[in-house]
Each structure stands twice: as C-alpha cells, then as structure tokens.
Amino acid sequence: MTSISVILPVYNVANYLEKCLNSVLSQTFRDFEIIAVDDGSTDGSSDILAVYNQLTPNLYLYTQTNAGLSAARNLGLQHAKGEYIYFLDSDDYLELDMFEKCVQLAERHQLDFVKFDARPFSDTAEMEWNRYDSMAFLEPYKLYQLDDWLKKQYQHYNSPVWLFLIRHSLIRENGLAFQEGLLHEDELFTPQMFAVSKRMMYLDKAFFNRRYRQDSIMGQAGRGNASRKSKQWIVLELHEEAKRATEKSVQRFMAHRRDTLYMETQFGHPIPSTRRWLLDLRVYLRQLKHGLRRK
C-alpha cells in the first residue's frame, strides 16, 4: 500500500502549480502518490498537469467540469489508495521534509492525525493573514486524546485541512467527505474529523507555505454573499452535529464552533474571549437563579 495520497485540486493556478508540484516531488520521503484533479481549468494549468502526468509515474490525473474545491477533493478521495491522506492546495507549497517527519510520528504513535504549522506569505505587501502556528497553545510531541485536544481548540483553532496529515481509515470508516457547493468547507470537515479521532499529535514545524493572493477563491469571495451563506449553512450543520454527539466534550466543541461562526456571519468577527466568558457567566447565573426559583 502507498503511504500517502496527496489530493491536489487544481483550478487556474498556472503561475503557481509547478512550484507546488515540485515541492511534493522533491520530498525526502518518497512513498506517495499524487491524485491531481483538474477542476475545469481555463488557463495553462491543464497543460502543466498533462506534462507532469507524462513524466511522473505516481501522479494520477482526473478531470471534471468546474464543480469547486469540495467536489475535487471528494473525487480525489474516491481514487486515493494511501494509508494517509494529505489535502494540498495547488497555489501553495511544502517544506521538503514534511512527509518524512509526519509519517514517522504517525507510525510511531499510531496517530489518527498529525497537526503542524504554516507560514503565510503574499506576493503583495498589503494582505492580512491568519495565524497558523500553535506553538503557544499545543505541546509538541505530546499524545493528545479527544477531550484534551478539544480543550486546546478553544484557545487556538485552525480549520484548514492542509495543516493535517490524516489516517485514511479515519476518513473512510467514518464516511467523512466535504460538503459540495460551499465556501469554508473545512469549517465543517475539520470538527467532524476531530470528533471521531482518538490519538493526535502536534509537530511545531511550519511545513506548509500558505500563499495569500487577491485572485484566489477566498480572496474574491471571502467577504461576499456566498461566504456568508456558506457560513450560515455550516452553522446549522454544526448545530445538528452538537445534537447528535454523545460525548459532552464534542457537544460543547460543536456548539462553540457554531456560535463562533454565527457571530462571524452577523458581525464579521467572533465574540472576544473575555466577552464570551462574561456571557457564559451570565447564562450560568440565569440558569442557577431559575433553578432556585423552581425549588
């Protein structure tokens, strides 16, 4: 069995695709396959993929009419044969020892996933970016189990799936997939992945180089109506996930993500942690007061 299946959706990234592909093909760990899905590209991306497909025996190319990132990832999952899955965005690139270090850790400790950091950068100097390192919140090489892991996510949470090397059986056995037709699809997939995981570790290395660009899908639509509608739909799904969960820690985490995304759809940002603490205290006191009254 192949160790890693790299699932690579491609849509109009001709200027960046070669750097991305070369960062995979130059990995120090060699046992991988690339499942490239051309999502109806209209620039030179298809030509680049065709050349790499001819020259690279372990690159498998699939094409589809433009259906979006989630559909491309799901198609890639259908064809993946690796023991681990890695979802790579085709305008970004990897550090060359990422696969080696992550697979070693996952195998040694039989992990469901390995989480690592990312280094954001931009071709322009006027972009704002997220914080993708967890050094101040997670302990490197510590074996986390579900409850402890979820507690840490209240302090610092990253949803992008390109921050995780994931055991394939975790995805397959739990029927995990990306909701198609949405933006922010990771905001649902990643909590669902957490909820069914039992063993996880954090590696304090910025293995992923995250490119910010104005003409990306999120750059164009991240502040638009499609973004808002996607978040509203995910809020409803997280609410259902919270109701279905049997473990208290999962119920609370799903509800927290639901509330955070809801506030972002209403005001463009989540409630600050200090304000959240005060709101939680008010709810608790109100419940206590009503409970005393009933007695």
C-alpha positions as CSV (number, residue, x, y, z in Angstrom):
1,M,0.0,0.0,0.0
2,T,1.2,3.5,-0.8
3,S,1.9,5.5,2.4
4,I,0.5,8.9,1.4
5,S,-2.1,10.0,-1.1
6,V,-1.7,13.7,-1.9
7,I,-5.1,15.1,-3.1
8,L,-4.5,18.1,-5.2
9,P,-7.4,20.1,-6.7
10,V,-6.3,22.4,-9.5
11,Y,-8.2,25.4,-10.8
12,N,-6.5,28.2,-12.8
13,V,-3.2,28.3,-10.9
14,A,-0.8,28.1,-13.8
15,N,1.5,30.7,-12.2
16,Y,2.0,28.6,-9.0
17,L,1.4,25.0,-10.0
18,E,4.9,24.0,-10.9
19,K,6.3,25.2,-7.5
20,C,3.6,23.3,-5.7
21,L,4.2,20.0,-7.6
22,N,7.9,20.3,-7.3
23,S,7.6,20.7,-3.5
24,V,5.8,17.3,-3.5
25,L,8.1,15.5,-5.9
26,S,11.2,16.7,-4.0
27,Q,10.1,15.3,-0.7
28,T,12.7,13.3,1.2
29,F,10.0,10.7,1.8
30,R,9.3,9.0,-1.5
31,D,6.4,6.6,-0.9
32,F,3.4,8.7,-2.1
33,E,1.0,9.2,-4.9
34,I,-0.4,12.5,-6.2
35,I,-4.1,12.5,-7.1
36,A,-4.5,15.6,-9.2
37,V,-8.0,16.8,-10.0
38,D,-8.3,19.4,-12.8
39,D,-11.5,21.2,-11.8
40,G,-12.2,22.7,-15.3
41,S,-9.2,25.0,-15.5
42,T,-9.3,27.6,-18.3
43,D,-5.7,28.8,-18.1
44,G,-2.5,26.9,-18.6
45,S,-2.9,24.6,-15.6
46,S,-4.3,21.7,-17.7
47,D,-1.2,21.8,-19.9
48,I,1.1,21.8,-16.9
49,L,-0.7,18.8,-15.4
50,A,-0.5,16.9,-18.7
51,V,3.3,17.3,-18.9
52,Y,3.8,16.2,-15.2
53,N,1.4,13.3,-15.8
54,Q,3.5,12.0,-18.6
55,L,6.8,12.4,-16.7
56,T,5.6,11.3,-13.2
57,P,4.5,7.6,-12.8
58,N,2.9,8.2,-9.4
59,L,0.8,11.2,-10.5
60,Y,-2.7,10.3,-11.5
61,L,-4.8,12.9,-13.3
62,Y,-8.5,13.2,-13.2
63,T,-10.6,16.0,-14.8
64,Q,-14.1,17.3,-14.1
65,T,-16.3,20.2,-15.2
66,N,-15.8,23.0,-12.7
67,A,-17.6,22.0,-9.5
68,G,-15.5,23.5,-6.8
69,L,-12.9,22.6,-4.2
70,S,-15.0,20.2,-2.2
71,A,-16.1,18.2,-5.3
72,A,-12.5,18.0,-6.4
73,R,-11.3,16.7,-3.0
74,N,-14.1,14.2,-2.9
75,L,-13.2,12.9,-6.3
76,G,-9.6,12.6,-5.2
77,L,-10.7,10.6,-2.1
78,Q,-12.5,8.1,-4.3
79,H,-9.3,7.2,-6.0
80,A,-6.8,7.5,-3.1
81,K,-5.0,4.3,-2.0
82,G,-2.6,5.7,0.6
83,E,-2.5,4.8,4.2
84,Y,-2.5,8.6,4.9
85,I,-4.3,11.4,3.2
86,Y,-2.9,14.9,2.6
87,F,-5.0,17.7,1.1
88,L,-2.8,20.2,-0.7
89,D,-3.9,23.5,-2.3
90,S,-2.3,24.0,-5.7
91,D,-1.1,27.6,-5.2
92,D,0.8,26.7,-2.0
93,Y,3.9,24.6,-1.4
94,L,5.6,22.3,1.2
95,E,8.8,22.1,3.0
96,L,10.7,19.1,1.7
97,D,10.9,17.1,4.9
98,M,7.2,17.3,5.8
99,F,6.1,13.8,4.7
100,E,9.1,12.2,6.3
101,K,8.7,13.8,9.7
102,C,4.9,13.5,9.8
103,V,4.8,9.8,8.7
104,Q,7.5,8.9,11.2
105,L,5.5,10.4,14.0
106,A,2.1,9.0,12.9
107,E,3.6,5.5,12.6
108,R,5.5,5.5,15.8
109,H,2.4,6.5,17.9
110,Q,-0.4,5.1,15.7
111,L,-2.0,8.6,15.3
112,D,-5.2,9.5,13.7
113,F,-3.7,12.7,12.5
114,V,-0.6,14.9,12.9
115,K,-1.1,18.7,13.1
116,F,1.6,21.1,12.1
117,D,2.1,24.8,11.4
118,A,2.1,27.0,8.3
119,R,4.0,30.0,7.2
120,P,1.8,32.7,5.5
121,F,3.2,34.9,2.7
122,S,2.0,37.1,0.0
123,D,3.2,38.3,-3.4
124,T,1.9,41.7,-2.4
125,A,2.7,43.5,0.8
126,E,-0.9,44.6,1.6
127,M,-2.6,41.4,2.7
128,E,-3.8,40.5,6.2
129,W,-3.3,36.8,7.2
130,N,-4.3,34.4,9.8
131,R,-2.1,32.9,12.5
132,Y,-1.2,29.3,11.6
133,D,1.2,28.4,14.3
134,S,0.1,26.7,17.6
135,M,3.4,26.9,19.4
136,A,1.9,28.9,22.3
137,F,-1.0,26.6,22.8
138,L,-0.1,23.0,21.9
139,E,2.7,20.9,23.3
140,P,4.9,19.3,20.6
141,Y,5.1,15.5,20.6
142,K,2.5,15.1,23.3
143,L,0.0,12.4,22.7
144,Y,-3.4,14.1,22.9
145,Q,-6.7,12.3,23.3
146,L,-10.0,13.7,22.3
147,D,-11.1,15.7,25.4
148,D,-7.7,17.3,26.0
149,W,-7.4,18.1,22.3
150,L,-10.8,19.8,22.1
151,K,-10.0,21.8,25.3
152,K,-7.0,23.3,23.5
153,Q,-9.1,24.2,20.5
154,Y,-10.9,26.9,22.5
155,Q,-7.6,28.7,22.9
156,H,-6.4,28.4,19.3
157,Y,-8.2,26.8,16.4
158,N,-7.2,26.2,12.8
159,S,-9.7,24.6,10.4
160,P,-7.7,24.3,7.1
161,V,-7.2,20.7,6.3
162,W,-3.8,21.3,4.8
163,L,-2.5,21.6,8.4
164,F,-3.1,17.9,9.0
165,L,-1.8,14.5,7.8
166,I,-4.8,12.2,8.3
167,R,-5.0,8.5,8.6
168,H,-7.1,7.3,5.6
169,S,-9.0,4.7,7.6
170,L,-10.3,7.5,9.9
171,I,-11.9,9.2,6.8
172,R,-13.1,6.0,5.2
173,E,-14.6,4.3,8.2
174,N,-16.5,7.4,9.4
175,G,-17.8,8.4,6.0
176,L,-16.1,11.8,6.1
177,A,-16.4,14.0,3.0
178,F,-16.6,17.6,2.0
179,Q,-19.9,19.3,1.6
180,E,-20.0,20.4,-2.0
181,G,-21.1,23.8,-3.2
182,L,-19.8,25.6,-0.2
183,L,-17.0,28.0,0.7
184,H,-15.3,27.5,4.1
185,E,-15.9,23.7,3.7
186,D,-13.1,23.0,6.2
187,E,-15.1,24.7,8.9
188,L,-17.3,21.6,8.9
189,F,-15.0,18.8,7.8
190,T,-12.3,19.5,10.5
191,P,-14.6,19.5,13.5
192,Q,-16.2,16.3,12.2
193,M,-12.7,14.8,11.9
194,F,-11.8,15.9,15.4
195,A,-15.0,14.3,16.8
196,V,-14.0,10.8,15.6
197,S,-10.3,10.9,16.4
198,K,-8.7,9.3,19.4
199,R,-4.9,9.9,19.1
200,M,-3.3,13.1,17.8
201,M,-0.1,15.0,18.0
202,Y,1.2,18.4,17.2
203,L,4.6,19.0,15.4
204,D,5.9,22.5,15.9
205,K,7.2,22.9,12.3
206,A,5.9,25.3,9.6
207,F,5.8,22.6,6.9
208,F,3.2,24.4,4.8
209,N,3.7,27.7,2.9
210,R,0.4,29.4,2.6
211,R,0.1,31.9,-0.3
212,Y,-2.3,34.8,0.1
213,R,-3.4,36.3,-3.2
214,Q,-6.2,38.6,-4.2
215,D,-7.4,36.5,-7.2
216,S,-7.9,33.3,-5.1
217,I,-11.4,31.8,-4.5
218,M,-11.3,33.1,-0.9
219,G,-9.7,36.4,-1.9
220,Q,-12.6,37.1,-4.2
221,A,-15.5,35.7,-2.3
222,G,-14.3,35.6,1.3
223,R,-16.2,38.8,2.1
224,G,-19.1,38.3,-0.2
225,N,-22.6,36.9,0.0
226,A,-21.5,33.4,-1.0
227,S,-19.2,33.4,2.0
228,R,-22.0,34.5,4.3
229,K,-24.5,31.9,3.0
230,S,-21.9,29.1,3.3
231,K,-21.2,30.0,6.9
232,Q,-24.9,30.2,7.7
233,W,-25.4,26.7,6.3
234,I,-22.4,25.4,8.3
235,V,-23.8,26.9,11.4
236,L,-26.9,24.8,11.0
237,E,-24.9,21.7,10.4
238,L,-22.7,22.3,13.4
239,H,-25.9,22.7,15.5
240,E,-27.0,19.2,14.3
241,E,-23.6,17.8,15.0
242,A,-23.8,19.1,18.5
243,K,-27.2,17.4,19.0
244,R,-26.0,14.1,17.5
245,A,-22.8,13.9,19.6
246,T,-22.8,11.5,22.5
247,E,-19.7,12.8,24.2
248,K,-20.0,16.0,26.2
249,S,-16.7,17.4,25.0
250,V,-17.8,17.0,21.4
251,Q,-21.2,18.6,22.1
252,R,-19.6,21.6,23.7
253,F,-17.0,22.0,20.9
254,M,-19.5,21.8,18.1
255,A,-21.7,24.3,19.9
256,H,-18.7,26.6,20.4
257,R,-17.8,26.4,16.7
258,R,-21.5,27.0,15.8
259,D,-21.6,30.1,18.0
260,T,-18.3,31.4,16.7
261,L,-19.3,31.1,13.1
262,Y,-22.7,32.6,13.8
263,M,-21.1,35.7,15.3
264,E,-18.9,36.0,12.2
265,T,-21.9,35.9,9.9
266,Q,-23.6,38.6,11.9
267,F,-20.7,40.9,12.8
268,G,-17.7,39.8,10.7
269,H,-15.8,38.5,13.8
270,P,-16.3,36.1,16.7
271,I,-17.0,37.3,20.3
272,P,-13.7,38.1,22.1
273,S,-12.8,35.5,24.7
274,T,-13.2,38.0,27.6
275,R,-16.7,38.9,26.4
276,R,-17.5,35.2,25.8
277,W,-16.5,34.5,29.4
278,L,-18.9,37.1,30.7
279,L,-21.7,35.8,28.5
280,D,-21.2,32.3,29.8
281,L,-21.2,33.6,33.4
282,R,-24.4,35.4,32.8
283,V,-26.1,32.3,31.3
284,Y,-24.9,30.2,34.3
285,L,-26.2,32.7,36.8
286,R,-29.5,32.9,35.0
287,Q,-29.8,29.1,35.0
288,L,-28.9,29.0,38.7
289,K,-31.5,31.7,39.5
290,H,-34.2,29.8,37.6
291,G,-33.3,26.6,39.2
292,L,-33.5,28.0,42.7
293,R,-36.9,29.5,41.9
294,R,-38.3,26.1,40.7
295,K,-37.3,24.6,44.0
